[in-house]
Structure formats: structure tokens, C-alpha cells
Amino acid sequence: MLEPSHTPAHRGQFAPFEYAFYSGLTDRHGLVDLFRHLHPDRVEHSWARRPDLGFRYDHAHGSAALAEQLTGCEYVHETRELAGDGSRLTDHSGLAVRLALTATGALLTSDPATAATPAEPEPTLF
């Protein structure tokens, strides 16, 4: 999925449905591209074949109400940097989203190595 106003344009490399999917999330479903909400003109690429040929493939979308709680949204490019042994975690950048939210209830937490009990019906990893 690629935003229709992507920089560089990459004309002819993508089918109309690849742009339409992004537009559908924003226009049809009313979701907000959280990165674009904070950075309307910034050029960032979450995947690149080479430094001058990048793509912003990775997105986080949310409701307009959630976007109002957004305090940060940045790409984490270290995930695609080569390690000393020539390996890397992935060929895509991570996307860190920060929100100013207040919990309305306690998060149920448990040891994932133990089975759930009636007191803690849903084990979690937290």
C-alpha cells in the first residue's frame, strides 16, 4: 500500500489498487495516517532498495479521536541496519507510535508460563 502523494512518485511501478487501498482507509473509512498527521510534508522511507529509491510502505492508521491523543510517530530505521555479522533484523523500518492515553481500568496481567485460573481468566505477556 502506498499513499497517492508518495515522494518519489514511482510512477508506473504500482497498480491503481495499491494506491486505492491507502485511500480507502483514509477516505472511505475515515482513518488517519498517524505519521502523516504529525508530519504532513516529511519524506520518510520505511524500505529502500538504495538511499535514493525508497518507499513508505509501513503505516499506522487510527481514528480521528486517537490521532488527537498522538504525541509522536517516528520511523525507527535501526531495524534495517546491518549488524557486525552482516545480518539485520528486517529490511523494513519500525514505526514507533506514542499516545497520551489514560487507563480506565487495570490491565489483567499474569505469568504466561502458568495456566489461567478463574481469578485470572486470560493470561497475558505483561
ABEGO torsion letter per residue (X at the ends): XBBAABOBAGBGABBAAAAAAAAAAAAAAGBBBAAAAABAABBBBABBABAABBBBABBBBBBAAAAAABABBBBBAAAABBBAAGBBABABBBBBBBBBBBBABBBBBBBAABBBBAABABBBAX
